[in-house]
Amino acid sequence: GESSGSGRVTSKITYTYKRKLCNYTVNGIFVYGMSNYTKDKRSEKSEDRCELSMTASSNSSNNFTFTSIASLKTQFTNGYTYPNDSIPISRFFAPAYLNLSAGYNYNYNNIISLYISPIAGKITFVTDQKLADAGAYGVEAGYCSIYQGDSTWVNGKKILTELGINVLIRYKQNFKNISVFSTLNLYNNYMDPNKANRWNIDVDWETGMKFTINKQISTIINIHLIYD
């Protein structure tokens, strides 16, 4: 029952470069949103995405192509556990996720594609030392080392490397005035030092529908779920 106003700016960039042997595609998604609450005159960040990816795929006459993908995800500004807006829980490049993978992609009529990479690297960066010392986002936390009665503080590590399998499923289809799109990204770290965690799967799923009203106006319903 609290009155509020919100706004969001979205920019999507796609660049495709075609050669005889390979095709290259660069995608960028930049989103920033804010919400303002009139009762206690506070503002909160509602969405913050800075994502870049590059895909290189071999030219082939069939539906199977050898494909390599590099992607980088982070955010623009500090994140907080609202209403506490004094202690940041995330910053620019804290965290940032760099994914590097190579595998095969199957494309069916440009409607649905399935990409499987059995060797996929995932690097997590936490460049803020306070967050790294706390062990945020999976990096090794800082600790006190005691040697011959003397204690020394060892800083937390700012980088976490993982090796696993990556599965990426994309679906997009256009109807008369409706476009349906969905992307499901699954990652499993099968080299986790803790064997009990090797069956855990990171899930990033985004899906939505776009209703075209006319050439200038359209309505989009969008869902984005992330589970680590």
N, C-alpha and C positions, 0 to 999 in steps of 0.2 A: 503493500500500500504506500510505498514511497515514490514520489515523483522523481523522474530522472530523464536526462537527455543523453544521447550517445551519438558518436560519429565514427566513421571508419574510412580510411583511405587505402585503396588496393591498387597495386601496379603489377601487371604480369607481362613479362617480356619473353619472346621466343625468337631465336635466330637459327636458321638452318643453312648449312653449307654442304653442297653435294659435290662429290668428286667421283672419279671412275671406280676407285677401289672402296672408298668409305664415305659415309654420310656423317656429318657432325651436327648436333643440335644442342644449343645452349638455352636453358630455361632459367628465368628469374621470377621469384614471387616475393613481393615486399608488401607487408600489411601492417598498419598501425591503427589502433582504435582506442578511444577514450570514452568514459562515462562520467557524467556529472550528476551529483545528487543534491537536490535543492534543500532538503531538510536541514542537513548539517554542513552544507556548502563544501563538500569534498569531491575530489576527482580521483578516479581510479583508471589504471590502464586495463583495457578489456582484451586487447589482442596485440601481439608483437611478433612479427615473423620476418626474417631475412634469410632467404634461401636461394642458393645458386646450384645448378647442376649442369653437367656436360655429358652427353651421350655420344659415343662413337660406335657405329655399326657397319659391318661389311656389306657391300652391295651384293645382293643375291637374288636370283630369279624365283627362288622358292620362299616359303614362309619362315624358314629357319635362318637366323643370322647370328654371327658371333658379335657380341656386344660388350662394350666396357662402359661403366658408369662411374662418374665422380660427382659427389654432392657435398655441399657444405651448408649447415644450418646453424643459425644463431639468432640473436635478438638485437634490437637497437638500444634500448634503455633499461634501466634497473627494474627488477621485479620485486614485489613485496608480498607479504602475507597480510592483505588488508583486513582490518583498518590500520594495522601497524605499517606506517610508511617511512620509518626511520632506519630500519635495519634491512638492507638488501639481501634477498635470498638468491639473486641471479643478476648478472651484468652482461654487457657486450663481451662476447667470447668467454663467458663463464656461466653456462657452458656453451661450447660450440662442438658440433659433431661433423667429422669428416669421414665419409664413406667411400671406399674404393673397391670396386668389384669387377669381375670379368666372368662372362658365362654365355649362355645361349638364350635367344629370344624367339618366341613363336608368336607370329602375328596372323590373326584371322580376319581378313576383309577390313582391316583398319577399324574394327569394332572392339575386339578384345585382344590383349597381348599378355603373354606369360613369360616372365624373365626369371631364370634360375641361375644363381652363381654359387658354386660349391666352395669357392675361395673368395671370401669377402672380408675386407679389413674395415674395422670401425675404430676411429681415434676420437676420444673425448678430451677436449681442452677445458681446463678451469684456470684461467689466467689470473684470477683474483686470489691472492695468497691466503686471505682469511677464509674464503670458501674452501680452498684446497686443504688448509690445515684442519678444517672441520670434516674433511672426507666427503664433501658434497659431490653428488652426481657420479659416485662410484670410484673416485680417485683414492689413492692411499692417503689416509689422514696423517697429520703431524703427530709426533709423540716425543716424550722425554726419554733420552738415552742415558742410562747411568753406568759409568765406567770408573772403577776404582774410587767410588764415593763421590765423584763429580757428575752432576747432571747437565746434559746438553740438549737443547731443543732441536729436533730434526724437523725441518719444514715438510709439509705435506706435498705430495707430488702433484704437478699440474697437468699431467698427461696420463691417460689410461688407454692402452691398446688392446684390441680384441680381434680374434680371427674366427670366422664362422661361415654360415650359409645365409644367403640373401634371396628372398623370393619377392618378386614385384608383379602384381596383377593390375592391369589397367583396362577400364571399360569405358567406352564413349559411343553414344549413338544419338543421331538426330532424327526427330520425327517432324511433324508438320510445323508446330509452333513450340515444341518442347525439346530440350536437349538433356540427356541423362549422362552423368559422368561419375566414375568411381575409381579410386586408387587405393590399393591395399598393399602395404609394405611390411614384410615379416623378416625378422632377423634373429638368428639363434647363434649364440657364442658357444661353439662346441669345444673351445680350448680353455674354458673357465677353470682356474685352479681348484675351485670348489666343485667337485663332481656333481653334487646335488643340484647345482644351478645350471647344469648343461642342457637341461630340457626347458629352461625358461625362454620365452619368446617375446621379443619386443614387437609391439603392434603399432602401426601408424596407418589409420584408415580415414579417408576423406571421401565423401560422396555428396551428390547434390543434383538438383534439377534447375534448369534455366527455362523460364517461360518468356517467350518473345511477344511483347505487346505490339510494338511497331519498330521502325528502324532506329529510333532514338531511345526507347524505353524497354527495359526487360526486368523481370523479377527473378531473384535467385534464392533458393532454399538450400542451405549448406550445413553439413554435419562433419565435424572433424574430431576424431577420438584418438588419443595417444595413450598407450599403456607400456610402461617400462618395467 
